[in-house]
């Protein structure tokens, strides 16, 4: 029996890169210091083939890594013992990264992200020095264009991140997304139903694909390093540099295959 289209849930998989740290001890500005990012991003993956099949393939590849004597190293063994091995770009060996990047390139999917430059001024005035409010605002920019007048159910599988992914904060992001949508289409009615599924990459393997996309894009903004991004850029539909005011005209702060990121997109610590 064929299921009616309006009853089929749309699944998206979200992860982030960078951090939401602004202050250190004594309220000192730590943005851009060692181990603290200059920007923060949230990204979303859309799969264009059955997710069950992709999930199974990721699990099979994870098992191959664990069983291969070449990868019998402490970092992989420890993860396998603690939570079960899963792909995570920051931790993975270069050889593992290459394997998973090749896998992603062969997968029918697309990725989009919103990147925010971190500044103390906006963190204090706009977000009341609350990291979760900062997260919710960035997420709302990613969600606003997913809202429609159609009766659709979107399930957002989100990698857990402390207070930022608590239900009340995710609902705040959804409310902000609706406000932004209606500010331009006030005569419209939003009928989209959004369901949040907060989980972990050790449980949901497809989050690892979102993680790799985010990591590749973040390397451009933090280090000016493009080789990982370049290897996936045909699958990266949109990267919005949210605070790139100088390029707002004609949506030049929207990057994609025809307007790719370059090493020039590297962020430097902001003057506060």
Secondary structure by P-SEA (a helix, b strand, c coil): cccccccbbbbbbbbbccccccccccccccccccccccccbbbbbbbcccaaaaaaaaaaaaaaaaaccccccaaaaaaaacccbbbbcccccaaaaaaaaaaaaaccccccbbbbbbbaaaaaacccccaaaaaaaaaaaaccccccccbbbbbbbcccccccccaaaaaaaaaaaaaaaacccccccccbbbbbbbbcccccaaaaaaaaaaaaaaaaaccccccccccccccccbbbcccccccccccccccccccccccccccccccc
